[in-house]
Amino acid sequence: MRKRLIGAVVLIVSLFVVAQAVPYGRDHTNPPVRREVRWARRALASSPQARVVDCHSNLTDWTWYTNVAPVSWLVYGVVEGGREHVDFSEWDRPQ
């Protein structure tokens, strides 16, 4: 039983290390802002709901864990999908 547990741990750690070599999700360059949304009130722009802008704009704050696979893959996919649907940094194009 102990050998199997050690083998499983070694396998999981090995897969984690190999996953770091996959380049997907590491492109953390934000495209330039073309035209931002004009918020009705300044308080709205700084409210907790404005954190939505982190995934739906070109002003994404890439934290340290977005460089660690497989979290980087998930976060990158979410940000790219969010920008496709509504992008608050490109308010001059049809959304």
Backbone as ProteinMPNN parsed JSONL, in Angstrom:
{"seq_chain_A": "MRKRLIGAVVLIVSLFVVAQAVPYGRDHTNPPVRREVRWARRALASSPQARVVDCHSNLTDWTWYTNVAPVSWLVYGVVEGGREHVDFSEWDRPQ", "coords_chain_A": {"N_chain_A": [[0.829, -1.196, 0.0], [1.936, 1.24, 0.797], [3.943, 1.613, -1.132], [2.417, 2.021, -3.406], [1.156, 4.423, -2.779], [3.351, 6.169, -2.593], [4.257, 5.929, -5.23], [2.039, 7.045, -6.563], [2.138, 9.697, -5.631], [4.628, 10.497, -6.641], [4.059, 10.294, -9.375], [2.018, 12.263, -9.676], [3.386, 14.605, -8.921], [5.352, 14.593, -10.912], [3.781, 14.903, -13.237], [2.787, 17.465, -12.721], [5.148, 18.985, -12.84], [5.937, 18.536, -15.514], [3.767, 19.724, -16.773], [4.317, 22.412, -16.482], [5.894, 23.048, -18.6], [4.282, 23.429, -20.77], [3.323, 25.908, -22.972], [0.846, 27.244, -23.198], [-1.405, 29.675, -22.004], [0.336, 31.454, -20.887], [0.775, 33.834, -22.091], [0.703, 36.862, -21.18], [0.267, 39.427, -22.083], [-1.362, 42.463, -22.337], [-3.623, 43.696, -24.692], [-3.628, 46.95, -26.343], [-5.644, 49.598, -24.96], [-8.487, 50.621, -26.586], [-10.87, 52.161, -26.421], [-12.306, 53.138, -23.503], [-15.057, 52.361, -21.267], [-17.314, 54.869, -20.293], [-18.062, 55.461, -17.166], [-21.059, 56.053, -15.322], [-20.969, 57.05, -12.719], [-18.18, 57.794, -10.703], [-17.793, 56.217, -8.471], [-18.919, 53.808, -9.199], [-17.091, 52.746, -10.973], [-15.035, 51.985, -9.298], [-16.135, 50.119, -7.66], [-16.857, 46.877, -6.107], [-18.09, 45.334, -8.086], [-16.851, 46.193, -10.317], [-14.654, 44.62, -10.594], [-15.218, 42.772, -12.424], [-14.315, 43.837, -14.72], [-11.723, 43.042, -14.828], [-11.543, 40.58, -16.181], [-12.92, 41.196, -18.426], [-11.707, 43.155, -19.99], [-8.886, 44.963, -21.388], [-7.189, 45.435, -19.364], [-6.25, 43.562, -17.593], [-5.26, 42.187, -14.526], [-2.674, 40.258, -14.012], [-2.068, 37.927, -11.779], [0.301, 36.199, -9.599], [-0.296, 33.429, -9.569], [-1.312, 32.924, -12.054], [0.689, 32.11, -13.63], [1.237, 29.511, -13.176], [0.798, 26.301, -14.225], [-1.856, 23.953, -13.863], [-3.537, 26.105, -13.518], [-3.003, 28.439, -14.915], [-3.866, 27.813, -17.485], [-6.627, 27.631, -17.198], [-7.349, 30.238, -16.239], [-6.428, 31.867, -18.348], [-8.074, 30.986, -20.452], [-10.586, 31.791, -19.47], [-10.295, 34.6, -19.359], [-9.808, 35.229, -22.082], [-12.23, 34.308, -23.208], [-14.015, 35.998, -21.869], [-13.246, 38.505, -22.866], [-13.981, 38.162, -25.517], [-16.782, 38.156, -25.435], [-17.711, 40.531, -24.04], [-15.954, 43.448, -24.058], [-14.635, 45.84, -22.198], [-12.625, 47.574, -22.808], [-12.604, 48.002, -25.443], [-14.729, 49.573, -26.37], [-15.601, 50.834, -28.597], [-16.224, 49.098, -30.602], [-18.646, 46.765, -31.982], [-20.403, 44.925, -29.525]], "CA_chain_A": [[0.0, 0.0, 0.0], [2.813, 2.407, 0.896], [4.607, 1.768, -2.432], [1.431, 2.602, -4.333], [0.97, 5.819, -2.393], [4.558, 6.887, -3.016], [4.211, 5.953, -6.699], [1.016, 8.008, -6.98], [2.643, 11.032, -5.336], [5.686, 10.762, -7.626], [3.392, 10.507, -10.662], [1.324, 13.553, -9.654], [4.406, 15.654, -8.93], [5.969, 14.567, -12.241], [2.835, 15.515, -14.177], [2.76, 18.9, -12.415], [6.39, 19.567, -13.35], [5.872, 18.498, -16.98], [2.745, 20.688, -17.201], [4.894, 23.754, -16.494], [6.554, 23.26, -19.892], [3.269, 23.766, -21.779], [3.307, 27.374, -23.03], [-0.502, 27.815, -23.239], [-1.839, 30.397, -20.823], [1.419, 32.273, -20.332], [0.843, 35.103, -22.819], [0.024, 37.821, -20.325], [0.32, 40.788, -22.606], [-2.682, 43.055, -22.518], [-3.689, 44.559, -25.87], [-3.854, 48.356, -25.978], [-7.026, 50.027, -24.74], [-8.947, 51.452, -27.701], [-11.819, 53.135, -25.867], [-12.893, 52.617, -22.273], [-16.429, 52.728, -20.93], [-17.47, 56.031, -19.417], [-18.983, 55.084, -16.104], [-21.959, 57.137, -14.923], [-20.431, 57.605, -11.485], [-16.814, 57.322, -10.419], [-17.89, 55.168, -7.462], [-19.233, 52.562, -9.887], [-15.865, 52.238, -11.577], [-14.163, 51.409, -8.274], [-16.912, 49.219, -6.814], [-16.481, 45.459, -6.26], [-18.59, 44.825, -9.355], [-15.908, 46.592, -11.352], [-13.661, 43.556, -10.736], [-15.594, 42.088, -13.656], [-13.489, 44.447, -15.752], [-10.447, 42.323, -14.866], [-11.618, 39.553, -17.229], [-13.635, 41.732, -19.585], [-11.034, 44.34, -20.514], [-7.465, 44.788, -21.689], [-6.475, 45.894, -18.177], [-6.226, 42.4, -16.707], [-4.195, 42.106, -13.529], [-2.21, 38.87, -14.016], [-1.438, 37.628, -10.5], [1.381, 35.209, -9.66], [-0.759, 32.066, -9.821], [-1.648, 32.75, -13.465], [1.881, 31.578, -14.287], [1.41, 28.12, -12.753], [-0.129, 25.36, -14.853], [-2.892, 24.141, -14.856], [-4.346, 27.288, -13.231], [-2.78, 29.405, -15.991], [-4.704, 27.431, -18.626], [-8.009, 27.981, -16.862], [-7.502, 31.694, -16.165], [-6.247, 32.412, -19.689], [-9.302, 30.691, -21.199], [-11.671, 32.627, -18.943], [-10.06, 35.988, -19.776], [-10.027, 35.314, -23.53], [-13.669, 34.183, -23.434], [-14.662, 37.22, -21.384], [-12.969, 39.583, -23.814], [-14.751, 37.921, -26.746], [-18.2, 38.485, -25.239], [-17.82, 41.957, -23.721], [-14.629, 43.998, -23.771], [-14.814, 47.23, -21.768], [-11.512, 48.374, -23.331], [-12.839, 48.212, -26.877], [-16.136, 49.965, -26.376], [-15.932, 51.424, -29.886], [-16.61, 48.057, -31.554], [-19.889, 46.099, -31.566], [-20.203, 43.932, -28.462]], "C_chain_A": [[0.873, 1.259, 0.0], [3.52, 2.666, -0.433], [3.665, 2.414, -3.448], [1.215, 4.089, -4.038], [2.171, 6.663, -2.828], [4.6, 7.003, -4.537], [3.214, 6.972, -7.214], [1.494, 9.441, -6.757], [3.722, 11.425, -6.347], [5.077, 11.043, -8.997], [2.722, 11.878, -10.717], [2.321, 14.704, -9.702], [5.084, 15.734, -10.295], [5.063, 15.22, -13.284], [2.758, 17.026, -13.971], [3.991, 19.591, -12.996], [6.375, 19.613, -14.874], [4.862, 19.522, -17.496], [3.291, 22.106, -17.265], [5.57, 24.07, -17.824], [5.57, 23.621, -21.004], [3.102, 25.277, -21.804], [1.91, 28.004, -23.021], [-0.828, 28.5, -21.908], [-0.782, 31.298, -20.223], [1.554, 33.613, -21.045], [0.039, 36.14, -22.046], [0.201, 39.257, -20.799], [-1.105, 41.276, -22.797], [-2.661, 43.908, -23.772], [-3.927, 46.006, -25.456], [-5.344, 48.652, -25.824], [-7.411, 50.953, -25.88], [-9.885, 52.548, -27.221], [-12.491, 52.507, -24.655], [-14.336, 53.068, -22.113], [-16.399, 53.977, -20.064], [-18.521, 55.665, -18.386], [-19.806, 56.3, -15.679], [-21.455, 57.831, -13.657], [-19.057, 57.008, -11.242], [-16.835, 56.187, -9.403], [-18.181, 53.814, -8.103], [-17.974, 51.934, -10.471], [-14.947, 51.583, -10.549], [-14.894, 50.437, -7.358], [-16.452, 47.768, -7.003], [-16.978, 44.852, -7.575], [-17.643, 45.169, -10.503], [-14.786, 45.574, -11.507], [-13.982, 42.696, -11.958], [-14.718, 42.585, -14.794], [-12.147, 43.721, -15.875], [-10.44, 41.262, -15.96], [-12.254, 40.074, -18.515], [-13.019, 43.035, -20.072], [-9.585, 43.993, -20.83], [-6.602, 45.293, -20.545], [-6.389, 44.782, -17.135], [-5.015, 42.442, -15.789], [-3.799, 40.635, -13.412], [-1.454, 38.612, -12.71], [-0.454, 36.465, -10.637], [0.885, 33.818, -10.037], [-1.202, 31.845, -11.269], [-0.439, 32.312, -14.279], [2.12, 30.111, -13.965], [0.344, 27.256, -13.418], [-0.641, 24.405, -13.779], [-3.79, 25.353, -14.594], [-4.204, 28.304, -14.359], [-3.657, 29.093, -17.197], [-6.142, 27.867, -18.39], [-8.223, 29.491, -16.895], [-7.383, 32.318, -17.551], [-7.496, 32.18, -20.544], [-10.47, 31.556, -20.766], [-11.514, 34.07, -19.415], [-10.306, 36.141, -21.277], [-11.51, 35.206, -23.869], [-14.42, 35.432, -22.989], [-14.46, 38.38, -22.331], [-13.736, 39.401, -25.114], [-16.193, 38.377, -26.597], [-18.423, 39.972, -24.991], [-16.427, 42.439, -23.347], [-14.786, 45.482, -23.472], [-13.679, 48.132, -22.229], [-11.654, 48.661, -24.817], [-14.318, 48.545, -27.067], [-16.55, 50.595, -27.701], [-16.273, 50.376, -30.926], [-17.896, 47.39, -31.067], [-19.601, 44.997, -30.548], [-21.23, 42.822, -28.597]], "O_chain_A": [[0.585, 2.223, -0.709], [3.682, 3.822, -0.824], [4.08, 3.251, -4.249], [1.105, 4.903, -4.955], [2.001, 7.753, -3.374], [4.941, 8.058, -5.071], [3.489, 7.683, -8.181], [1.277, 10.304, -7.607], [3.73, 12.549, -6.849], [5.536, 11.94, -9.704], [2.852, 12.583, -11.717], [2.125, 15.669, -10.441], [5.361, 16.83, -10.783], [5.528, 15.999, -14.116], [2.674, 17.782, -14.939], [3.88, 20.668, -13.581], [6.76, 20.622, -15.464], [5.08, 20.126, -18.547], [2.778, 22.927, -18.026], [5.795, 25.238, -18.141], [5.987, 24.073, -22.071], [2.777, 25.878, -20.78], [1.807, 29.219, -22.847], [-0.558, 27.964, -20.833], [-0.99, 31.855, -19.144], [2.367, 34.444, -20.641], [-1.169, 36.273, -22.243], [0.275, 40.184, -19.992], [-1.945, 40.572, -23.357], [-1.785, 44.76, -23.92], [-4.379, 46.265, -24.34], [-6.188, 48.035, -26.474], [-6.742, 51.958, -26.119], [-9.72, 53.718, -27.568], [-13.158, 51.479, -24.762], [-14.776, 54.03, -22.742], [-15.539, 54.112, -19.194], [-19.71, 55.572, -18.69], [-19.313, 57.428, -15.677], [-21.511, 59.056, -13.547], [-18.814, 55.841, -11.548], [-15.994, 55.29, -9.46], [-17.734, 52.783, -7.6], [-17.824, 50.712, -10.457], [-14.156, 50.709, -10.904], [-14.321, 49.976, -6.371], [-15.734, 47.468, -7.956], [-16.341, 43.947, -8.115], [-17.644, 44.503, -11.539], [-14.027, 45.656, -12.472], [-13.119, 41.979, -12.464], [-14.414, 41.838, -15.724], [-11.505, 43.785, -16.924], [-9.412, 41.066, -16.608], [-12.131, 39.452, -19.57], [-13.739, 43.927, -20.52], [-9.123, 42.882, -20.573], [-5.413, 45.552, -20.732], [-6.449, 45.044, -15.933], [-3.892, 42.699, -16.225], [-4.51, 39.85, -12.784], [-0.31, 39.044, -12.565], [-0.393, 35.824, -11.686], [1.576, 33.096, -10.756], [-1.443, 30.707, -11.673], [-0.537, 32.159, -15.496], [3.099, 29.527, -14.428], [-0.853, 27.45, -13.205], [0.107, 24.083, -12.856], [-4.713, 25.608, -15.368], [-5.179, 28.963, -14.722], [-4.142, 30.009, -17.862], [-6.791, 28.408, -19.285], [-9.175, 29.97, -17.512], [-8.161, 33.209, -17.893], [-7.926, 33.074, -21.273], [-11.258, 32.004, -21.599], [-12.49, 34.696, -19.827], [-10.954, 37.101, -21.696], [-11.999, 35.938, -24.729], [-15.354, 35.872, -23.66], [-15.383, 39.156, -22.578], [-14.106, 40.386, -25.753], [-16.768, 38.928, -27.536], [-19.239, 40.599, -25.667], [-15.798, 41.905, -22.434], [-15.037, 46.284, -24.371], [-13.762, 49.348, -22.057], [-10.911, 49.467, -25.377], [-15.04, 47.888, -27.816], [-17.733, 50.864, -27.908], [-16.592, 50.74, -32.059], [-18.207, 47.44, -29.877], [-18.652, 44.228, -30.709], [-21.235, 41.885, -27.799]]}, "name": "protein", "num_of_chains": 1, "seq": "MRKRLIGAVVLIVSLFVVAQAVPYGRDHTNPPVRREVRWARRALASSPQARVVDCHSNLTDWTWYTNVAPVSWLVYGVVEGGREHVDFSEWDRPQ"}
